[in-house]
């Protein structure tokens, strides 16, 4: 176990949870980050749009690692990305750790915490 990663992850989750006033998990953090990147304020979303919001978050988080590149926004203001590199084959724990690291980096870069 990477104790430094887990320590940073718990601090990030605690800070984000305090900021938003409820206990958050990775899925809710991904959704919030996707909404942040969508930057449309309050809108009603369909189930498919909610999944797309999470996809926006994942692409945004993995862009600094070279896996995706932001291509621009469509006529409705939704961001689009191009896959630049294949993600490595990772087991579930390594995938989770990659996302934790990317979320921590995002929060540090955007100074949300």
Secondary structure, 3 states (H helix, E strand, C coil): CCHHHHHHHHHHHHHHHHHHCCCCCHHHHHHHHHHHHHCCCCCCCCHHHHHHHHHHHHHHHHHCCCCEEEEEECCCCCEEEEECCCCCCCCHHHHHHHHHHHHHHHHHHHCCC
